[in-house]
Amino acid sequence: MRDRILLCKPKMSGRELDFIKAALAEDWAVPMGPDCNAFERELGEAIGTEHIVALNSGTSAVHLALIAAGVKPGDEVLVQSFTFCASANPVRYAGATPVFVDSEHGSWNIDPDLLEEAVKDRIAKTGRRPKAIIPVALYGMPYQIDRILEIADRYSIPVIEDAAEGLGSRYDGKVLGTFGRFGVLSFNGNKMITSSGGGALVCPDEDTRRTVMWYATQARESYPYYEHQVIGYNYRLSNISACIGRAQLKVLDEHIAHHRHVQALYRELLKDVEGVTLHENPSPRYDSNFWLCTATLDPDLHVRGQEKAYAETLKGAVGGAAGVVHAAAAPTTDCQPNANVEALRMALDAASIEARPLWKPMHRQPVYSDAPAYVNGVSESLFAVGICLPAGPYVTDDDVRYIVDTIKDAIG
Ligand SMILES: *Cc1c(COP(=O)(O)O)cnc(C)c1O
């Protein structure tokens, strides 16, 4: 039996222990230390920017970006609906309301026309401007950042780029996370590189960087005793995690090249498979890192076993959420991928291949059922037909051939 092929299993560079040993030899096992500073500097060099704060997660980075952008309870924030919950949840942490905006067909990311309509309509309805705009680089694919920035500037709304999945992706040759007022990055275990959990916020200047750092370390005032005038957070990256991040930066370019190579191989092998369409850069302006390779299935494509898809309530969490399962009441909800997509996921699973549906749009999540949403049907229709395929550093050419053969088998 072959090893299970995971979507994006983290791969160490071989240098992690050297960094950790050096830090421990100097007793730097604290939440802040010289490796955090070095990681920030080296990350900045890797993506050609500065004013970076290393944090304990990408989610914290979204949260602190909102706070630094002045988002207060009662405010509204425009968020791409087609995303992982971490793009939207921090809006609620801040006591604000997410207003969801649907996607465009090409990039699968926030639709600039709909975004502008949403801005105008929120101003008309509430008399106030939304306080931030959060586009998301879904699976690494860039958003139309030039148009988003043009709209944002026209209405003086700061852009917080959620580039958690898009480390190293480029639009017009420029790296994501460096266009907006803030850029969010993630080094969670399954991202392009890992710090065993961690994230970073790219800030516009040194003053803002210091403010964010201050909020990330409990917002203490300068007195000999602990004086607090605002609520702070404990969001700083651990020095040991920074050691892992530093070692991983050494293989960032290699990892990105590998993900692009895997995408190219899927392209080659899937090109004659009718009914399966690989998601690609919509034009040469986009340069995705292809964090995950994704494909859509023609609704008419028959996949073996689709009649029995969703027949049973799942016993284990798909992908395993820390081994903690919130038992589902029924096999499905009122919005899920088509039966052929679920059947393909099951066929791949049976062949020891991890695959999963696309992110379920936030405007269809029960937890956000009361949030305003500007919808065009694109994210929901993609959710119905899309599937994520393995692309990580451990995925070999042979694995990709095996995955595509398994797909062909399932639809044969
Ligand atoms: C992973 C991810 C985040 C959050 O990163 P964590 O480090 O896991 O907190 C935010 N947004 C998106 C789109 C992500 O995929």
The ligand as an SDF file (V2000), in Angstrom:
LIG
                    3D

 15 15  0  0  0  0  0  0  0  0999 V2000
   -4.6650   29.5560    6.2140 C   0  0  0  0  0  0  0  0  0  0  0  0
   -5.4750   30.7640    5.9230 C   0  0  0  0  0  0  0  0  0  0  0  0
   -5.5800   31.8390    6.8270 C   0  0  0  0  0  0  0  0  0  0  0  0
   -5.1190   31.8040    8.2260 C   0  0  0  0  0  0  0  0  0  0  0  0
   -3.9180   31.3250    8.4890 O   0  0  0  0  0  0  0  0  0  0  0  0
   -3.6130   30.5140    9.8460 P   0  0  0  0  0  0  0  0  0  0  0  0
   -2.1370   30.6750    9.9330 O   0  0  0  0  0  0  0  0  0  0  0  0
   -4.0610   29.1070    9.6380 O   0  0  0  0  0  0  0  0  0  0  0  0
   -4.3110   31.1860   10.9730 O   0  0  0  0  0  0  0  0  0  0  0  0
   -6.2640   32.9600    6.4210 C   0  0  0  0  0  0  0  0  0  0  0  0
   -6.8570   33.0340    5.2300 N   0  0  0  0  0  0  0  0  0  0  0  0
   -6.8080   32.0320    4.3470 C   0  0  0  0  0  0  0  0  0  0  0  0
   -7.4650   32.1960    3.0350 C   0  0  0  0  0  0  0  0  0  0  0  0
   -6.1310   30.8610    4.6670 C   0  0  0  0  0  0  0  0  0  0  0  0
   -6.1290   29.8330    3.8040 O   0  0  0  0  0  0  0  0  0  0  0  0
  1  2  1  0
  2  3  1  0
  2 14  2  0
  3  4  1  0
  3 10  2  0
  4  5  1  0
  5  6  1  0
  6  7  2  0
  6  8  1  0
  6  9  1  0
 10 11  1  0
 11 12  2  0
 12 13  1  0
 12 14  1  0
 14 15  1  0
M  END
$$$$
